Amino acid sequence: MRKLVLSMVISLDGFVDAPGGEFIAPDWSTDLDGWTDSMVARFDTLLYGRAAWEMMAAHWPAAAREAAASPAQQRLAAFMNASRKIVFSRRLKDASAWENSFIASANLADTVAAERVRPGRDMVIFAGAKFAQTAIRAGVVDEYWLLTLPMLFGGGSRLFEGHCQRERLALLEARSLDTGAVFTRHAVVRPER
């Protein structure tokens, strides 16, 4: 059965973007290339809320043609464009701006349940704090992948705010990268039923 992973870049003070809403990217390095390659190998379906999807749709199609991109960045761009993308939005009527994008026809929990039994690799959410919080509240996240940057943003959107959910997590992996960032991977521990 396919899993849903919430993978985010986060500051040490818990923000996924800066006070003005701008994304602060991690420094590219050999270790980050390896982290990116592990993501490309694990997932084939991306889940988005409308705002994050629109931001990504404006960036990734052109990024695939970026001549100055490293081989790892080019692999990431190819993955982003080729992967299946499911957008959750009541306002968005057309998802043709980014190839392989589809607007969800059901709510998040029902869509994830249907996706879990489809053949393929795991699913991932890695953009949009509000959408991530919706997924946490819905109880559909199986793993958390956090790349914690050695930075304090001082404001912005908090990843873990407003979900009002207590979950027990099991640490699966923790390692530091050559940039000083720390990658942690936790599984959600669900009670036996």
SULMO-V257414 format. One record per run of one state. SS is the DSSP state (H for helix, E for strand, L for the rest). FROM is the first residue (numbers start at 0). TO is the last residue. If there is no record, write none. Layout:
ss;from;to
SS;FROM;TO
SS;FROM;TO
This chain:
ss;from;to
L;0;2
E;3;10
L;11;13
E;14;14
L;15;28
H;29;41
E;42;48
H;49;62
L;63;69
H;70;81
L;82;82
E;83;87
L;88;99
E;100;102
L;103;106
H;107;115
L;116;120
E;121;124
L;125;127
H;128;137
L;138;141
E;142;148
L;149;156
E;157;157
L;158;166
E;167;175
L;176;180
E;181;188
L;189;192
